Amino acid sequence: MTLNTLKIFLPALIAFLIGVAITPRLTSIFYKHRLWKRVARTDSATNPTITDEYKSVHDTDTELSTPRVGGVIIWITVLLTMLTVFLLSRVFPTDLLQELNFFSRNQTLLPIFALVLGGVLGLAEDLLEIFPPRSASIAHGLSRAMRVYVIAGLGLLFALWFYYKLDVSMINVPFVGDVNLGIWFIPFFILVVLGTFSSRVIDGIDGLSSGVLISVFGAYGLIAFIQNQIDMATLCAVIVGALLVFLWFNIPPARFWMGETGMLGLTLSLALIAFLTHSVLLLPIIGLPLVLTSLSSFIQIMSKRFRNGKRVFKVAPLHHHFQVLGWPSHKVTMRYWVVSVISAFVGIIISVIG
């Protein structure tokens, strides 16, 4: 027990120290190359969906002067931590350092691969926003439909790997037990990946997304620990360490935003961790703030489309709605954090007793 605990917390501490060490250098690169939007889409004359309420929660000056690729800090920190622990275990082959290596084919290979793959694809999307190409179709990045196709394609690839390579077709239903979905596991997997990805819209207020994701990954780390998936628990702890670094430098005023390079990698990895810990149905509970934020955007889009432009929320996603109601940004952020901690506790409790 003591060794397992050390294996989880020591790499997390290493991740935090590595992140703190590399972030100032990466930040200087972000600003040197002006890695922020070149044009803000806040012209209500050309875009009728942009209202006065929308403008009130989107600071154009900040949008055009804050780097949007800060998410690279997270997955680079995770990779460097994994490499550091691996090298230490080879240079100093003691029992302790051997145990600290958390890279394993059956637990962490897929989530780490998803984190990096999603991060690289997200970085490409961010760069399309930063350096708009001449093509009008991708002048502001990929369209919503194209993003869905890309994520669904990734979900399909991972689903096929789980179903055919890992022989996984069952999900655990709390208080019921394992349910075999058969071939329907594949579309279910894709829907979970798409749903988790849609929660990336929570990245809109300084410190909001990182604070919420710390609770989510922390909860899954504890669930993995309870299930004796120690490598998985360590990976979750390392991601938490990297997120704490991001939060440290993102306390208002933010020095950079997470962007797609952070949210795409994290949400894709989170979906795989949920399946690998056999607790995918707990994801909507543990990640309740993510779900509510995603649903608010979906409801707003559907309402505008089928109700002649009528809105349910003053501004979507939900956190911006609260801002328009008069909540200051720090109050929205802190209350999101509180809800995320409570929902994480509830998910863990259900995991233990269910």
Secondary structure, 3 states (H helix, E strand, C coil): CHHHHHHHHHHHHHHHHHHHHHHHHHHHHHHHCCCCCCCCCCCCCCCCCCCHHHHHCCCHHHHCCCCCCCCHHHHHHHHHHHHHHHHHHHHCCCHHHHHHCCCCCCCCHHHHHHHHHHHHHHHHHHHHHHCCCCCHHHCCCCCHHHHHHHHHHHHHHHHHHHHHHCCCCEEEECCCEEEECHHHHHHHHHHHHHHHHHHHHHCCCCCHHHHHHHHHHHHHHHHHHHCCCHHHHHHHHHHHHHHHHHHHHHCCCCCCCCHHHHHHHHHHHHHHHHHHCCCHHHHHHHCHHHHHHHHHHHHHHHHHHHCCCCCCCCCCCHHHHHHHCCCCHHHHHHHHHHHHHHHHHHHHHHHHHC
